[in-house]
Amino acid sequence: MPGGRLTQQERQQIALGLADSLPYAEIARRLDRPTSTVTREVLRNGGPNAYRADLAHRATEHRARRRAPATARAAESAPQPHGRDAEAVAEYAETFTTVLMASGLNKMSARVLTCLFMTDTGSLTASDLAQRLQVSPASISKAIAFLESQSLVRRERDERRRDRYLVDNELFYQATIASARANDQVVATARQGVAVLGPQTPAGARLENIARFLDFMSESITRAAEQARDVLHTGPVGPSGDSAR
């Protein structure tokens, strides 16, 4: 796959592909680029419905000028363990951050969560995060507060009585259960509306159908999460291909 930044002509090809409702993989194949490159490009520049090639090109040039010194400093101060390629790691972090933003997180929260996901220890202090992301401690504090409120990270005290923020093996299980419980509240409220509007009316029937759908989805999600919970405790794959528990 060719490296380097996307050209303006490639961005125009992406815009044409989106207009034709082509999937990211097909657009990437036509450009001879990784699918992740196209995905990141579209999601960080308005999404599939608002992507504009000329605006995306100008925005990318502006970001490159603004972040070049900070990126260089970060690369120099962050040697990669396990023989990882620093450039590939940085590109992947940017891709992951962009995908998390597309799922609803703000940029700083997405960057913090990506940073925690990508550390082998799974935990970092606020100072660690600020140093790695080249941002102020206040920005980290605000992002962590939001992530904690969504059950996406948790904190614990280390032996030096410092707060450490971590993502553990129960992260996605807890977040999934919390989402199911939020659905339960919507179900209960919808059924209150059925009683108020009348079950024989079109509005009442609509609310009842919504309640039944969400009730079924909540029960299915909870059951699936319980069944799949052990997957979150699978260890790294060893040389023989076996996973450690």
C-alpha positions in Angstrom: 0.0 0.0 0.0 1.4 3.4 -0.8 2.2 5.6 2.1 2.1 9.3 2.7 -0.8 11.7 3.1 -3.8 11.6 0.8 -3.7 14.0 -2.1 -6.4 16.3 -3.1 -7.2 14.1 -6.1 -7.6 11.1 -3.8 -9.9 13.0 -1.6 -12.0 13.9 -4.6 -12.2 10.2 -5.4 -13.3 9.5 -1.9 -16.1 12.1 -2.2 -17.2 10.5 -5.5 -17.2 7.0 -3.9 -19.3 8.3 -1.0 -21.7 9.9 -3.4 -22.1 6.5 -5.1 -22.7 4.9 -1.7 -19.6 2.7 -2.1 -18.3 1.0 1.1 -15.0 2.3 2.6 -13.3 -1.0 1.6 -14.2 -0.5 -2.1 -13.1 3.1 -2.1 -9.8 2.1 -0.5 -9.3 -0.7 -3.0 -9.7 1.8 -5.9 -7.2 4.1 -4.3 -4.8 1.3 -3.4 -4.9 2.5 0.2 -5.7 0.7 3.5 -9.4 0.8 4.4 -8.4 2.3 7.8 -7.0 5.3 5.9 -10.2 6.0 4.1 -12.3 5.4 7.2 -10.2 7.8 9.3 -10.3 10.4 6.6 -14.1 10.4 6.3 -14.9 10.2 9.9 -12.6 13.0 11.0 -13.9 15.3 8.2 -17.7 15.4 8.6 -18.7 11.8 8.1 -20.1 10.1 5.0 -23.0 12.5 4.6 -21.0 15.7 5.0 -17.6 14.9 3.6 -16.2 17.6 1.2 -12.9 16.9 -0.5 -11.7 20.6 -0.6 -12.6 21.3 3.0 -11.0 18.0 4.1 -7.8 18.9 2.3 -7.5 22.3 3.8 -8.4 21.1 7.3 -5.7 18.3 7.1 -3.0 20.8 6.0 -4.0 23.1 8.8 -3.8 20.3 11.4 -0.5 19.1 10.0 1.1 22.6 10.5 -0.4 23.0 13.9 0.7 19.6 15.4 4.0 18.9 13.6 6.2 20.2 16.5 4.2 18.4 19.2 4.2 15.2 17.2 7.9 15.3 16.8 8.5 15.9 20.5 6.1 13.1 21.4 7.8 10.6 19.1 11.2 11.5 20.5 10.0 11.0 24.1 8.0 7.8 23.7 10.1 4.8 22.6 7.9 1.9 21.7 8.2 -1.4 23.7 8.1 -4.9 22.1 9.8 -3.7 18.9 6.6 -1.9 17.7 6.8 0.6 14.8 6.3 4.0 16.3 4.8 5.5 13.1 2.3 2.6 12.8 1.4 2.9 16.5 0.7 6.6 16.1 -1.4 6.1 13.0 -3.4 3.4 14.7 -4.0 5.6 17.7 -5.3 8.3 15.4 -7.6 5.8 13.7 -9.0 4.4 17.0 -9.6 7.9 18.3 -11.5 8.9 15.2 -13.7 5.8 15.4 -14.4 6.5 19.1 -15.4 10.1 18.2 -17.8 8.8 15.6 -19.4 6.6 18.3 -20.2 9.7 20.3 -17.2 10.6 22.4 -15.7 14.1 22.3 -12.1 14.3 21.1 -10.3 14.5 24.4 -12.3 11.7 25.9 -11.6 9.6 22.8 -7.9 10.3 23.0 -7.7 9.4 26.7 -9.6 6.2 26.2 -7.4 5.2 23.2 -4.3 5.9 25.3 -5.5 3.7 28.1 -6.5 0.9 25.7 -3.1 1.0 24.0 -0.9 0.8 27.1 0.2 -2.7 28.1 -0.5 -2.0 31.8 -4.0 -0.8 31.2 -3.6 2.0 33.7 -2.0 5.5 33.7 -1.9 8.4 36.1 -3.2 11.8 35.1 0.4 13.0 34.8 1.2 10.1 32.5 -1.8 10.9 30.3 -1.0 14.6 30.1 2.6 13.9 29.1 1.7 11.3 26.5 -1.1 13.4 24.9 0.8 16.7 25.3 -2.2 18.4 26.9 -2.9 20.1 30.2 -3.9 18.3 33.4 -7.2 20.1 33.4 -8.1 18.6 30.0 -7.3 15.2 31.3 -9.4 15.7 34.5 -12.4 16.8 32.5 -12.1 13.9 30.1 -11.7 11.4 32.9 -14.7 12.8 34.7 -16.9 12.2 31.7 -15.5 8.7 31.0 -16.1 7.7 34.7 -19.7 8.9 34.4 -20.1 6.5 31.5 -18.5 3.6 33.3 -15.7 3.5 30.6 -12.8 3.9 33.0 -12.3 3.5 36.8 -9.8 4.8 39.2 -7.8 3.2 42.0 -5.0 4.3 44.3 -1.5 2.9 43.8 1.1 2.3 46.5 2.2 6.0 46.3 -1.4 7.1 46.9 -1.7 8.4 43.3 -4.9 8.0 41.4 -4.5 5.7 38.5 -7.1 5.5 35.7 -7.6 2.1 34.1 -9.6 0.1 31.7 -10.0 -3.5 32.9 -11.4 -6.7 31.6 -14.9 -5.9 32.8 -15.1 -2.6 30.9 -17.2 -3.6 28.0 -19.4 -5.9 30.1 -20.2 -3.1 32.6 -20.8 -0.6 29.8 -23.1 -3.1 28.0 -25.1 -3.8 31.1 -25.4 -0.1 31.8 -26.7 0.4 28.3 -29.3 -2.3 28.8 -30.5 -0.7 32.1 -30.8 2.6 30.3 -33.1 0.9 27.8 -35.2 -0.4 30.7 -35.9 3.1 31.7 -37.1 4.0 28.2 -39.3 0.9 28.2 -41.0 1.9 31.5 -41.5 5.5 30.3 -42.9 4.3 26.9 -45.4 2.1 28.7 -46.5 5.0 30.9 -47.3 6.8 27.7 -49.4 3.9 26.5 -51.6 4.3 29.5 -51.9 8.0 29.1 -52.6 8.0 25.3 -54.6 4.9 25.2 -53.6 1.4 23.9 -56.1 1.5 21.1 -54.8 4.8 19.6 -52.1 5.0 16.9 -49.8 6.9 19.3 -50.3 4.4 22.1 -49.7 1.4 19.8 -46.5 3.1 18.6 -45.2 3.5 22.1 -46.1 -0.1 23.0 -44.2 -1.4 20.0 -41.2 0.7 21.0 -41.4 -0.7 24.5 -41.7 -4.3 23.3 -38.8 -3.9 20.9 -36.5 -2.3 23.5 -37.5 -4.8 26.1 -36.6 -7.7 23.9 -33.3 -6.0 22.9 -32.4 -5.3 26.5 -33.0 -8.9 27.6 -31.1 -10.2 24.6 -28.1 -7.9 25.2 -28.0 -8.8 28.9 -28.1 -12.5 28.2 -25.5 -12.3 25.5 -23.2 -10.2 27.7 -23.4 -12.8 30.5 -22.6 -15.6 28.1 -19.7 -13.7 26.5 -18.2 -12.3 29.7 -15.4 -14.9 29.9 -14.1 -13.7 26.5 -13.0 -10.5 28.2 -10.7 -12.4 30.5 -8.8 -14.2 27.7 -5.0 -13.5 27.9 -2.5 -12.8 25.2 -2.0 -15.4 22.5 1.3 -17.3 23.2 3.8 -18.6 20.7 1.9 -21.9 20.3 -1.3 -20.0 19.5 -3.0 -20.8 22.8 -4.6 -18.0 24.9 -3.7 -17.6 28.5 -6.6 -17.1 31.0 
